[in-house]
Amino acid sequence: MTGGSAPKRKGSAFEREVVTYLRGAGFPQASRTLAGATEDRGDISGVGNIVLECKCASRIDLAGWLAEAQIEAENAGLPRFAVIAKRRGIADVAESYAIVPLWQLAELLRGVS
């Protein structure tokens, strides 16, 4: 799969799974960000002051994904961003990878809000 509607459908399905998981994990406002904005503001909103970018891809591009998420956080006026990447071969969305820069992890560990 290199393009077309199948990857888009898989990506949309993954976003819906992530939203469902987040709502069950105590984030009832989690929702998919509506398309059509002039500037992309990430895939999922409603989880505090962070933009979430979801990736369901066969190839890993951490640097590119984080750069995209950072721009989207800036567009949304939010200070933090993360990439949620589907873990290949694992059906449970809770086992997806959450990718953040080290400075954000340090803030999370310190309890900065």
Buried (B, 14 or more C-beta within 10 A) or exposed (E): EEEEEEBEEBBBEBBBBBBEBBBEEEBEEBBBBEEEEEEBBBBBBBBEEBBBBBBBBEEEEEEEBBEBBBBBBBBBEBEBBBBBBBEEEEEEBEEBBEBBBEEBEEBBEEEEE
